[in-house]
Amino acid sequence: MHNDLLYQIALTLIPGIGPVKARTLVAYCGNAESIFREKKDHLIKIPEIGLYVANQLRNKEVFQKAEEEITFIAKNDIQTFFITEKKYPERLKQCEDSPVLLYGKGRMEMNTPIVVSIVGTRNATTYGKSMCQEIIQGIAHLNPLVISGLAYGIDICAHRNAISAKLSTIACVAHGLEKIYPPMHTSVALEMMNQGGLLTEFTSHTRMTPELFPMRNRIIAGLADCTVVVETDSKGGSIITAQIANSYGREVFAIPGRCHDRHSTGCNQLIKKNVAAILNCPEDLIEYMNWNAEKKNQPKQLPLFTELTEDENAVISILHNAGKTDIDLLSHNSGIRFTKLSNILLELEFKGVVKSLPGKLYELT
């Protein structure tokens, strides 16, 4: 396990490799260690990888940092979630730009039947706080997992109300797990450890910069079945989260506000532009999402996995007829671009339908 984790962390530290390229490399090579052991002339033939990234994968300095991170993980009782592992959040796997590696602290189960993200302004009004409380209390009987970002305002309100309702709640943060930001929310974060915890894609001692927050927001959006925006101005992190959730094909809801209330300007715009559905009460959310009390105890997989997509069926049909097939030929015969096909094959592996073989070959299980 230590060896696997070493390569997994090292992969995320390579310059020029973001989440999309990392997923492509995992799909092509099978696992993190195989990526580092792959021949350079093979790596440069992988679409969107190129010579620069292939050369960077020969950089041994990242392994020292990875070793340091493993020591930090062991010392601080931190969990890791790699994208090929069953414990990795299933909803997040569906997002093309999802992180290949997550770090978590607490007692967290992210593959529960119902997951809702709740976000909003840092300058929450009494109205916003009361609506946040009403929504959480109104869906508490469904035992949802509540996701937010631990920030001031609506975020911390969502976490506190989830704890009060004895619900699991996870805070996605834009920094490593050696600290809690903002420090004022440390007591809430510690209380969350028994009912969820903290989650990040960033290694310890990552310097917090503005561009990390939109990255964090995509995790908030990708983890959930839907995102609820309680209060927000026309710009800011909540709008970004809503737009990302919408781009993922997830449902977005917004609490309407008074026309000239700047704290509700963003919510009203999301509704006006049909990015978000209007949400007046928790019953609206339950009805729109087709949630009910019976669903929370169903042991079966998420509905998202009960059927295969058209592209997945096309790939399966080719493999059924041709047997073992390499990824380049699959791309040519299916007409699916390589990057998208890599993600499809990775997802079919998660579902237990397809398995990868040496030499970039794939076959049905």
Residue pairs with C-beta under 8 A, 6 or more apart in sequence:
2 70
3 33
4 31
4 32
4 33
4 82
5 66
5 70
5 73
5 80
5 82
6 63
6 66
6 67
6 70
7 31
7 32
7 33
7 35
7 36
7 66
8 32
8 80
8 82
8 100
8 101
9 65
9 66
9 69
9 70
9 101
9 203
10 32
10 36
10 62
10 63
10 65
10 66
11 17
11 22
11 25
11 26
11 32
11 35
11 36
11 100
11 101
12 22
12 99
12 100
12 101
12 201
12 203
13 62
13 65
13 66
13 203
14 53
14 56
14 57
14 59
14 62
15 56
15 59
16 52
16 53
16 56
17 25
17 53
17 56
18 97
19 97
19 98
19 99
19 100
20 48
20 96
20 97
20 339
21 48
21 49
21 53
22 100
23 83
23 96
23 98
23 100
23 342
23 343
23 346
24 46
24 47
24 48
24 49
24 338
24 339
24 342
24 343
25 35
25 46
25 49
26 32
26 35
26 83
26 84
26 100
26 346
27 327
27 342
27 343
27 345
27 346
27 356
28 46
28 327
28 342
28 360
29 35
29 38
30 356
31 84
32 82
32 100
35 43
35 57
36 57
38 57
40 54
40 55
40 57
40 58
43 49
43 53
43 54
43 57
44 50
44 51
44 54
46 338
47 338
47 339
48 338
48 339
65 203
69 203
69 204
72 78
72 178
72 204
73 80
73 103
76 105
76 177
76 178
77 105
78 103
78 104
78 105
78 177
79 103
79 104
79 105
79 108
80 101
80 102
80 103
80 104
81 87
81 88
81 89
81 101
81 102
81 103
81 104
81 110
82 88
82 100
82 101
83 93
83 98
83 99
83 100
83 101
83 346
84 346
84 349
84 350
86 350
87 111
88 102
89 102
89 110
89 111
89 222
89 223
90 110
90 111
90 301
90 302
90 304
90 305
90 350
91 110
91 111
91 115
91 222
91 223
91 224
91 225
91 302
91 304
92 98
92 99
92 110
92 219
92 222
92 223
93 346
93 347
93 350
94 222
94 248
94 304
94 347
95 218
95 222
95 248
96 339
96 340
96 343
97 218
98 218
98 219
98 222
99 201
99 219
101 201
102 199
102 200
102 201
102 219
103 176
103 177
103 199
103 200
103 201
103 202
103 203
104 170
104 197
104 198
104 199
104 200
105 177
105 193
105 197
105 198
106 170
106 192
106 193
106 194
106 196
106 197
106 198
107 193
107 194
107 195
107 196
107 197
108 168
108 170
108 196
108 197
108 199
109 145
109 168
110 145
110 170
110 199
110 223
111 302
112 143
112 144
112 145
112 168
113 295
113 296
113 298
113 302
114 139
114 142
114 143
114 144
114 145
114 225
114 291
114 295
114 296
115 144
115 145
115 147
115 223
115 224
115 225
116 139
116 144
116 145
116 146
116 147
116 224
116 225
116 226
116 227
116 228
116 285
117 146
117 147
117 148
117 220
117 221
117 223
117 224
117 226
117 227
117 228
117 241
117 245
118 132
118 135
118 136
118 146
118 147
118 148
118 154
118 155
118 158
118 227
118 228
118 230
119 148
119 149
119 154
119 155
119 158
119 217
119 220
119 227
119 228
119 229
119 230
119 232
119 237
119 238
119 241
119 242
120 128
120 132
120 153
120 154
120 155
120 157
120 229
120 230
120 231
120 232
120 238
121 128
121 153
121 154
121 230
121 231
121 232
121 233
121 236
121 238
121 263
121 266
122 151
122 152
122 153
122 154
122 155
123 152
123 153
123 263
124 132
124 152
124 153
124 154
124 157
124 230
124 231
124 263
125 231
125 261
125 263
127 231
127 257
127 263
128 153
128 154
128 157
128 230
128 231
128 255
128 263
129 154
129 157
131 230
131 231
131 255
132 154
132 157
132 158
132 161
132 230
133 157
133 161
134 281
134 282
135 228
135 230
135 255
135 279
135 282
135 285
136 146
136 158
136 161
136 162
136 165
136 167
137 161
137 165
137 282
138 281
138 282
138 283
138 285
138 286
139 282
139 285
139 286
139 291
140 165
140 166
140 167
141 293
142 286
142 291
142 292
142 293
142 295
142 296
143 167
143 296
144 167
145 167
145 168
145 169
145 170
145 196
146 158
146 159
146 162
146 167
146 168
146 169
146 170
146 196
147 169
147 170
147 171
147 172
147 220
147 223
147 224
148 154
148 155
148 156
148 158
148 159
148 169
148 171
148 172
148 220
149 155
149 171
149 172
149 173
149 174
149 216
149 217
149 220
149 237
150 156
150 159
150 171
150 172
150 173
150 180
150 181
150 182
150 185
150 188
150 189
150 198
151 182
151 237
152 182
152 184
153 231
154 230
154 231
154 238
155 171
156 185
156 188
158 169
158 230
159 169
159 171
159 185
159 188
159 192
160 188
162 168
162 169
162 195
162 196
163 169
163 188
163 191
163 192
163 195
166 195
167 195
168 195
168 196
169 192
169 195
169 196
170 192
170 196
170 197
170 198
170 199
170 223
171 189
171 192
171 196
171 197
171 198
171 199
172 199
172 200
172 216
172 217
172 219
172 220
172 223
173 180
173 181
173 198
173 199
173 200
173 202
173 216
174 181
174 200
174 202
174 208
174 212
174 213
174 215
174 216
175 181
175 200
175 202
175 206
175 208
175 212
176 200
176 202
176 203
176 204
176 205
176 206
177 198
177 200
177 204
178 204
178 205
180 186
180 189
180 198
181 208
189 198
192 198
199 219
200 216
201 215
201 216
201 219
202 212
206 212
213 237
214 237
214 240
214 244
217 237
217 240
217 241
217 244
218 241
218 244
220 227
220 241
221 227
221 241
221 242
221 244
221 245
221 248
221 250
222 244
222 245
222 248
222 250
224 245
224 250
225 250
225 251
225 289
226 245
226 250
226 251
226 252
226 253
226 285
226 289
227 241
227 242
227 245
227 250
227 251
227 252
227 253
228 252
228 253
228 254
228 255
228 279
228 285
229 238
229 239
229 241
229 242
229 252
229 253
229 254
229 255
229 266
229 267
229 270
229 276
230 255
230 267
231 255
231 257
231 263
231 264
231 266
231 267
232 238
232 239
232 263
232 264
232 265
232 266
232 267
233 262
233 263
233 265
233 266
234 265
234 266
234 269
235 266
236 266
238 266
239 266
239 270
242 252
242 254
242 270
242 275
242 276
243 275
245 251
245 252
246 252
246 275
246 276
251 277
251 288
251 289
252 270
252 275
252 276
252 277
253 276
253 277
253 278
253 279
253 284
253 285
253 288
254 266
254 267
254 268
254 270
254 271
254 276
254 277
254 278
254 279
255 264
255 267
255 279
255 280
256 264
256 267
256 268
256 271
256 278
256 279
256 280
257 263
257 264
257 265
257 267
257 268
258 264
259 268
267 276
270 276
271 277
271 278
277 284
277 288
278 284
279 285
285 291
286 292
300 306
305 351
308 316
308 351
308 353
309 344
311 334
311 336
311 340
311 344
312 344
312 347
312 348
312 353
314 334
314 336
315 330
315 334
315 336
315 341
315 344
315 345
315 348
315 354
316 348
316 353
316 354
316 364
318 325
318 330
318 333
318 334
319 325
319 330
319 354
319 362
319 363
319 364
320 364
322 329
322 333
323 363
324 357
324 361
324 362
324 363
325 333
325 361
325 362
325 363
326 359
326 360
326 361
326 362
327 338
327 341
327 342
327 345
327 360
327 361
327 362
328 338
328 360
330 336
330 341
330 345
330 362
331 337
331 338
331 341
334 341
336 344
345 354
345 356
345 362
348 354
349 355
349 356
352 365
353 364
353 365
354 362
354 363
354 364
354 365
355 362
355 363
355 364
355 365
356 362
357 363
